[in-house]
């Protein structure tokens, strides 16, 4: 016997949006979270201000992802793009504003207010939620999924995995979802750190704005822009953190950076030793292979009724609200698919 129509495993951004939207569509759901409270990573997003999205058009937004990822995300983002997300939060009482660079934040500049939108909906609508409940096993019995740990067993015809990547493990993202779907034949793309700083042999100075050319085999393979901030271990900042994801996607070795300050004066080269560790990365590059997921529904092609949302998949974007928007959009597309 099934406990509900949909079990959502993971109480981060994707899982919370899935629960809220399922309730709006009249789908009975249950949300299960490994930590004692939901939304732990959401609270630290954007330096605790929660950069929700960007105010650019959907078409322009899609083009900011890596080419394989933007093709995969297109159906989800066309259905629920950045401006749809802004309207949705406004309809639930959260006002936002856009900075000069297009980044959209809650008017209060407080990530807690974003989380409260979801937790208030869960409480007021009586959506069943289990916290301190790490699911470690999943199998399919006839047409029902059985998800369990040592203390509880749950059944439903549909499961949405929204367990996140493996960066910031203290928030609860430790790769549980990826491990469980290996038994269903899903391929996992090896993990690498994305949106993370670099270590250098020599100190790096603060640069408010620069273009950073990524040089590999004597050629410019990509260019990022933004600030560079020195750290005791090396440097970070938008220009470098976005470069780290490009380096990961292209699997580059023996590369270096040409740093061109905005005033075009004093250009110089940087030779990274390595990126900072995965546990410090803002996103995980890698996860469930996109080729195993129907991009029009977010459903597994290996097992009917199994859906994915957010960073559990091999999906990531640049800094600037792209990762949260992808999590929200893929969650909604999965729930739409379950409804239909």
C-alpha positions in Angstrom: 0.0 0.0 0.0 1.3 3.5 -0.9 1.6 6.2 1.7 1.2 9.1 -0.8 1.3 10.0 -4.5 4.9 11.4 -4.4 7.8 11.0 -2.1 10.3 13.9 -2.3 13.7 13.0 -1.0 15.6 16.1 -0.1 14.5 19.4 1.5 16.7 21.8 -0.3 15.6 24.4 -2.9 14.4 21.8 -5.5 12.6 19.6 -2.9 10.9 22.6 -1.3 9.7 24.0 -4.6 8.5 20.5 -5.6 6.5 20.1 -2.4 5.0 23.6 -2.8 4.0 23.1 -6.4 2.7 19.6 -5.9 0.4 21.0 -3.2 -0.8 23.7 -5.6 -1.6 21.0 -8.2 -3.4 18.8 -5.7 -0.8 16.1 -5.7 -0.4 14.3 -2.3 3.2 14.4 -1.4 5.6 13.8 1.5 9.0 15.5 1.9 11.9 13.7 3.6 15.0 15.6 4.7 18.2 14.1 6.2 19.0 17.2 8.4 17.0 18.6 11.3 15.6 21.4 9.1 15.1 22.1 5.4 16.9 24.6 3.2 20.3 24.6 4.9 22.2 25.4 1.7 19.5 27.9 0.6 20.3 29.9 3.7 23.9 30.4 2.8 23.3 31.2 -0.9 24.5 34.5 -2.0 26.4 35.3 1.2 23.1 34.7 3.2 21.2 37.1 0.9 20.0 34.4 -1.5 20.6 35.4 -5.1 17.5 33.8 -6.5 17.9 34.4 -10.2 18.7 37.0 -12.8 16.3 39.5 -14.5 17.5 38.6 -18.0 15.2 37.1 -20.6 14.7 33.3 -20.6 16.5 32.9 -23.9 19.6 34.8 -22.7 19.5 33.0 -19.4 19.6 29.6 -21.0 22.6 30.5 -23.1 24.7 31.2 -20.0 25.0 27.5 -19.2 27.5 25.0 -20.7 26.2 23.9 -24.1 25.1 20.4 -23.1 23.4 21.7 -20.0 21.5 24.5 -21.7 20.0 22.0 -24.2 18.9 19.8 -21.3 17.5 22.6 -19.2 15.7 24.4 -22.1 12.3 22.7 -21.6 12.2 23.4 -17.9 13.4 27.0 -18.2 11.0 27.7 -21.1 8.2 26.6 -18.8 9.4 28.4 -15.7 12.1 30.9 -16.4 13.7 33.6 -14.3 10.9 36.1 -14.6 8.3 33.4 -13.9 10.2 32.7 -10.7 10.2 36.4 -9.7 6.4 36.5 -10.2 5.9 33.3 -8.3 7.7 34.6 -5.2 5.8 37.9 -5.5 2.5 36.1 -5.5 3.6 34.4 -2.3 4.5 37.7 -0.6 8.2 37.9 -1.3 9.3 41.1 -3.0 12.6 41.1 -4.9 14.9 43.6 -6.5 17.6 43.4 -9.2 21.1 44.8 -8.8 22.9 46.6 -11.6 24.4 43.3 -12.9 20.9 41.7 -13.0 21.2 39.5 -9.9 17.8 39.2 -8.2 17.6 39.1 -4.4 14.8 39.3 -1.8 14.0 42.9 -1.0 15.0 42.2 2.6 18.4 40.9 1.5 17.8 38.0 3.9 17.8 34.3 2.8 15.6 33.4 5.8 12.7 35.1 4.1 13.1 32.9 1.0 13.1 29.8 3.2 10.1 31.0 5.1 8.0 31.2 1.9 8.4 27.5 1.6 8.2 26.5 5.3 5.1 28.7 5.8 3.4 26.9 2.8 4.4 23.5 4.1 3.0 24.3 7.6 -0.2 26.1 6.5 -1.1 23.4 3.9 -0.3 20.5 6.2 2.3 19.0 3.8 3.8 16.0 5.7 7.5 16.5 6.3 10.0 14.2 7.9 13.3 15.7 9.2 16.3 13.9 10.7 15.4 11.2 8.2 18.2 10.1 5.9 16.9 7.7 3.3 19.6 5.1 2.4 17.8 2.5 0.3 15.3 2.6 -2.6 13.9 -0.2 -4.7 10.8 -0.8 -6.9 8.2 -3.4 -6.0 5.7 -3.9 -8.7 4.5 -0.3 -9.4 5.5 1.2 -6.1 8.8 2.6 -4.9 10.0 1.5 -1.5 12.3 4.0 0.2 13.6 3.3 3.7 16.2 3.5 6.4 16.6 1.5 9.6 13.6 3.2 11.2 11.0 3.8 8.5 9.7 2.4 5.2 7.6 4.5 2.8 5.8 3.6 -0.4 4.6 5.7 -3.4 4.2 5.3 -7.2 6.5 8.3 -7.8 9.7 9.5 -6.2 11.5 12.8 -6.8 15.2 12.8 -6.0 16.3 16.3 -4.9 19.2 15.4 -2.7 21.7 17.9 -4.2 25.3 17.5 -5.1 28.2 16.8 -2.7 29.6 20.2 -2.0 28.9 21.8 1.5 28.3 18.4 3.0 27.3 19.9 6.4 24.1 21.1 4.7 23.2 17.4 4.1 24.3 17.0 0.5 26.5 13.9 0.6 25.5 12.0 -2.5 22.8 9.8 -1.1 20.6 10.1 -4.2 23.3 9.4 -6.6 24.3 6.2 -4.7 20.7 5.0 -4.7 20.1 5.3 -8.4 23.2 3.4 -9.3 21.2 0.3 -8.5 18.7 1.4 -11.2 21.4 1.5 -13.8 22.0 5.2 -13.9 25.4 6.4 -14.9 27.2 8.9 -12.6 29.5 11.5 -13.9 32.5 11.9 -11.6 32.4 14.8 -9.2 34.5 17.9 -9.5 34.3 21.3 -7.7 32.5 24.1 -9.5 32.3 27.8 -8.5 35.3 27.6 -6.2 38.5 29.5 -5.7 42.1 28.6 -6.9 45.3 28.1 -5.0 48.4 30.0 -6.4 52.1 29.9 -5.5 52.3 33.7 -5.3 49.9 36.3 -3.6 47.2 37.7 -5.9 46.1 41.3 -5.6 42.5 42.5 -5.4 41.0 43.5 -8.7 37.5 45.1 -8.7 36.8 44.1 -12.3 38.7 42.1 -14.9 38.4 39.8 -17.9 40.1 36.4 -17.3 41.1 34.4 -20.4 41.5 30.7 -19.8 44.5 29.6 -21.9 45.0 26.0 -22.8 47.4 24.7 -25.4 48.2 28.3 -26.4 44.6 29.2 -27.2 41.8 31.1 -25.4 39.2 28.5 -24.6 36.9 30.7 -22.6 36.7 34.2 -21.0 35.1 35.1 -17.7 34.5 38.5 -16.1 34.2 39.9 -12.6 36.1 40.6 -9.5 39.1 38.8 -8.0 39.6 38.7 -4.2 42.8 37.5 -2.5 42.7 34.9 0.2 45.4 33.4 2.4 45.3 30.3 0.3 45.0 32.0 -3.1 42.1 33.9 -4.7 38.4 33.8 -5.4 35.8 36.1 -6.9 33.3 35.9 -9.8 35.9 35.8 -12.5 37.8 32.9 -11.0 34.9 30.9 -9.6 33.2 30.9 -12.9 36.5 29.9 -14.5 36.7 26.9 -12.1 33.5 25.4 -13.5 34.7 25.8 -17.1 38.0 24.1 -16.2 36.0 21.2 -14.7 33.6 20.9 -17.7 36.5 20.9 -20.2 38.7 18.7 -18.0 41.6 21.1 -18.5 45.1 20.4 -17.3 48.1 22.6 -17.5 46.1 25.8 -18.2 46.7 29.3 -17.1 44.9 32.7 -16.9 45.5 36.0 -18.7 44.1 38.6 -16.3 43.0 41.8 -18.1 41.9 44.6 -15.7 38.9 46.6 -16.9 41.2 49.7 -17.5 43.3 47.5 -19.8 46.4 48.4 -17.8 48.8 46.0 -16.1 47.6 42.7 -17.6 49.3 39.7 -16.1 49.3 35.9 -16.0 48.2 33.6 -13.2 49.2 29.9 -12.9 46.9 28.0 -10.7 48.2 25.1 -8.6 44.8 23.6 -8.1 41.2 24.5 -7.2 40.0 24.5 -3.6 38.4 21.2 -2.4 35.0 20.1 -3.4 33.6 20.6 0.1 34.1 24.3 -0.3 32.6 24.5 -3.8 29.4 26.4 -4.4 28.2 23.7 -6.8 29.1 20.1 -7.8 30.1 19.5 -11.4 29.0 15.9 -12.0 26.2 13.7 -10.8 23.5 11.6 -12.5 24.2 11.6 -16.2 21.8 13.7 -18.3 21.5 11.1 -21.0 19.6 8.9 -18.5 16.9 11.5 -17.9 14.1 12.7 -20.2 14.7 16.5 -20.4 11.0 17.1 -21.3 9.8 15.4 -18.1 12.8 15.0 -15.7 11.8 11.3 -15.5 14.4 8.5 -15.5 14.6 6.6 -18.7 15.7 3.6 -16.6 12.8 3.4 -14.2 9.3 4.9 -14.7 8.0 7.1 -11.9 11.5 8.1 -10.8 12.2 11.8 -11.3 15.1 14.2 -10.7 15.5 17.9 -9.8 18.4 20.2 -9.1 22.0 19.4 -8.4 21.6 15.6 -8.0 21.9 15.7 -11.8 25.0 16.7 -13.7 23.6 20.2 -13.9 25.3 23.4 -12.9 25.6 27.0 -14.0 27.6 30.1 -13.4 27.3 32.3 -10.3 24.4 34.7 -10.4 21.2 32.7 -9.6 21.6 30.1 -12.3 21.8 27.1 -10.0 18.8 28.0 -7.9 16.7 28.8 -10.9 17.6 25.5 -12.5 16.7 23.7 -9.2 13.3 25.4 -9.0 12.5 24.9 -12.7 13.5 21.2 -12.9 11.4 20.6 -9.8 8.3 22.1 -11.3 8.7 20.3 -14.6 9.0 17.0 -12.7 5.8 17.7 -10.7 4.0 18.8 -13.9 5.0 15.5 -15.5 3.6 13.6 -12.5 0.4 15.5 -12.7 -0.1 14.8 -16.4 
